[in-house]
């Protein structure tokens, strides 16, 4: 399912919309629980897709290897006590592309 392209700071209406954005190469900056997060993309030497996610302007950035385009693993990441899949609609989106 493909979702319409939104403005730079429009919130996500669902977890599926978030996954669609990320799977198309979308990059996101957002605030949640008074912290600013960033999500960007890259490629491993073997060509596998990588997602870099963590607290903006810090060393708290994780690298996540995406096998078989299974971006859904990002929903299992926790921000505080909550999984991303259950709180994505509560993000204050500062920037998003796609």
C-alpha positions, 0 to 999 in steps of 0.5 A: 500500500502506498500513502500520499506524500505529506508536508515536511512536518505532518504527523504519521497517521498510522504505523503502516504510513511510517513503514511506507515512508521508511521503505521508500527511503524517507528520512525523519526527524521527530521529537518524542518524550522531550528528545529529538530523534533522527532516522536516515539510510545507508547501504552495507558493503554487501549492498544490504539496506541499513537504517541509522536511528537514534537520538539526534546530536549524540552517540546514541545512534544504532545501525539496523540491517534490513534483510529482505526489505523487512522494515517492520523490525523498526517497530520493535525498537523501544523509545523509553518503555514504548515500542515505536509501532505503538507510539508513532502517531504521537511523534512531533514530526520536525522533518520528513521526506516522501 
